[in-house]
Amino acid sequence: MPSNEETPNRRVEPVPETYDPSEVYDPESTSRQGLAVWLLIGPFLAAFGGLGFLRMLSGVSRSERIQFNGGSFFLDFVLLLTFIGCHTAFARGWGRRILNRPFGPGAERPLYVLLTGITLFAMTFFWQDTGPLIWKWSGWTSVLPRLVQIPGLILVIWSVVVIGAGGIIGLPHIKALERGSNTPKQEFVALPPYSLLRQPLNLGLLMLLVGMPEVTADRLMLLVVMATWILLVAPIEERDAELEFGEGYAVYRARTPRWLPKWRSGDR
């Protein structure tokens, strides 16, 4: 675990296991089926939003005919910043404390999935394609972006499977609320691709963004903003993981590269 002398210097502080009853509603361990059913909206919105996001990255309909529209471009920018802001702010610190207040710590993850699911679904549903067309891979060169996107998609799916898709969208936490049982604790296991890279999921997302076959003004904005966000938030996520998992993650972090794997014979 990090020493007590180092912890105050961190910008990311762990959320304590116990809370002030005057600030946080901490219900008894009883079944809350109505709350669990209501919170199921979050996983559905997150799933549909994720599919919509993949559709956005796969191409632009009639890209040559799209005209630039400043209002639509500004709307896209606001939708993107809303998703990024929600995803980042409620993942740590004061944001997590806010999510703990309505229904207690057991509902924190499902509420987080609900908020991020709403913003992701809204972004993909209301997104407007705006021109002009900046570049497009056509003819035999159209296979080149797919050579980037397909491995990126495989890397994303692989990472999600290893982490646990259900855990990402809060299904075990919703099930615990429905049963009135303890919230499941996340365990750190460095299986491939995480044994090769610290950020395989984010690397896959970057590959999907870079490999877009058609890029209009809105897609270029999406690429620049999301890629910058991913690169900036990756170190913060790793500090959060070190605070949660302790010395084991610190050792893993020191041995495992972030973006590019090291191929060394005999390395474990």
N, C-alpha and C positions, 0 to 999 in steps of 0.2 A: 504493500500500500504506500501511497505517497506520504512523505514525512509531514509532520505538522508545520514545519517551517516553510515548506513549499506551497501548501494549500492556499494560504491567504493571497499569494501572488497570482493565482489563477483567475482568469476572467470568468470561468465557468465553475459554478459552485454546485455541489450535489444537493438534490432535494432531500431533506431529512426524512427519516422513516416515521417520525412522530410529528404531530401537528398540534398547534394550539387550538383547543376546542372552540375558543371564541372566534377563530378565523375560519376553521374548516369544519364542515359537517361530517361527522364520523359515525355513520349509522351502525347498528348492531349487525352481526353476521346473519341476516335473514334473507330469504329468497325475495328478489325484486323482479318478478317476471315482467311486469308492465314496463319497467325501465329498460330491461334487456331487449324486449321486442322493439321498443322505440329506438334504441341505439343501433339496431340492425340496419337502419337506414344508411348509416355511415359506410359500412362495407360495400353495400350495393352502389352507392354514389361513387366511392373510390374505384370500384371495379369498372363501372361505365366510364368514369373520367379517364382512367388509365387506357382503356380501349380507344377512347376519343383522341387521347394524346398521341397514341401510336398512329392513328389515322392521319393526324396533322403532319406527322413526320414522314409519312409514306408518299406524299405528293400533294399538288395543288390542282384542283379542277379548273380546266380552261385557263391555265396560267398566262397564256399569251394575250388574253382578252381582258385581264383584270386591270382596272384603272386605279391610280392612287387616290385614296380617300383619307384625308387627314383626321376626320372624326372617327372613322373605323380603326385607323392605326392607333389613335389615342385610347380608344376603348380596349383594344388588344393589350396595350401597354399596362393599363390599369388592372385588367383581369389577371395578367401575368404577375404583376407586383403584389396583388392581393393574395394569390396562391402562395407565392414565395414568402411573403410576410407572415401569413398564417402558419405555414409549414415550419418556419424558423422560430418565430416568437413563442409558440406554444410547446416547443420541443424541450424547453429547459427553463430553469430559474423561475422568474415571476409568472411566466406563462403556465407552467405546470401547477403552480400554486393556485392560479385562477381556475384551472380545470378541476382541481381537487375540491373546490368550495361547494358546488351544488350538490354532489352526491357522494363525496368521499373519495379516497384514493382508488377504490376498486373500479370506479368509472372513468378514471383519468384517461387511459388509453382509448377506450371507445369514444369518448368525447373528442379526443384529438383526431381520431379517424373521421368522425362526423364533420368536424370543422374543415379539415383539409379535403375531405371528400366533396363537401359542398363547393369549396372554392375551385377544386380541380374540375368538377363537373361543369360548373358555371363557365370556367375558362374555355373548355373545349366546346361547350354547347353554343356560347355566344360569340366565339371567335369569328372575326371577319377577315377573309382573304383580301389583301390590298396589294396592288402593284406598285411599281412596275416589276416585270420579271427581270431579275438581276443575272441569274444564270440557270441553265437547264442542261442536264446530261441527256443526250439524245443519240439515236443510232446505236452503234456497237459500244459506245462509251457509257450507255445507260446501265451497263452491268457493273461499272466501277463503284458507284455509290452503294449498290446492293452488297458488294464484297466487303464494305465497311459496316453496313447496317445489320446484315444477317448475323455476323459474329457478335455484334453488339447486343442484338436481341437475345441470342443464345446465352451470352454472359449475364444479361439481366435476369432471364428466366432461371438459369442455374443458381444465381445468387439468391433469388427469392425462394427457391425450393430449399436451399441449404438453411437459410434463416428460418424459414417456415412462413408460407404465405398467409396461413390463418393468423399467426401471431402478428404479422405486419398490419393486418386490417382489424386486429383486436377481437377475433372470434373467441379465443380461450377466455378472455376477460369478460366478454358478454355472457359466456356460458357459466362462468363463476358467479356473476351477478344473478343469473337465473336460478342457480342452485343454492346461492347463499354461502358459497365456499370461499376460501382464500384465493386472492389473485395470484395466478401463476408467476413464478420468478423466471426471468430470462437467464439462460446459461450461455457462457461463452465457449464455443467449440470451433476451433480453426480448421474446418474441413475445406477441401478444394471447392471453389476457387479462392477461398479466404486464406488458405495455407500458402498461396502464391502471391496474393495481393491483399492489401488492406482495404482497397476501395474498388472491388470488382463491379459492384452494382452501379456506382457512379461512373466508372469507366465505360460500362455498357451504354449508359445514357448519353455520355459524350459522343460515343461512336454513332449512336442513332441520330444525334443532332448534326454532327459533321457530315454524315452520309445522306442528308436530304437530297433527293434527286432534282428538285425544283425549288429555287429560293426566290421568293418575292420580298418586298420590303418588310412585311410582317414576319416572315420566316427568318429573315436575317436578324431582326430585332430579337426574336425568340432564341436564336442560336447564341447571339452575343450575351444576352442577359442571363440565360439559363447556364451557359458554360461558365460565365464569371461567377455566378452564385455557387455552382457545384465546386469550383476550385477554391472558393473562399470558405465554404462551410465544411469541407472535408476535414481540415485540421481541428475544427471545433467539435465535430462528431467524434473524432478520435480522443480528444480530451474528455468528452463526456463518457466514452467507453472506458477509459482508464480510471475515472472516478467511480464508475459502477462496478467494474470487474477487478480493479486493484492491480497488484504486482504482476499477475499473470498476463494481463493485457499489455503492461509496460514492457515485459520481456518479448511478447509477440510483436509489439510495435517496433522494437529495436531490431528484430531479426527479419521482418517482412517488409518489402518495399511497398510504397503506396500505389504507384501507377503501373510500373513495368516490372515484370517478374525477373528474378535472377536465376539463370539456369547454371547451376554449379553441380558438378558430379559429386556424389556422395553427401550432398547437403540434406539435412533433415529439418 
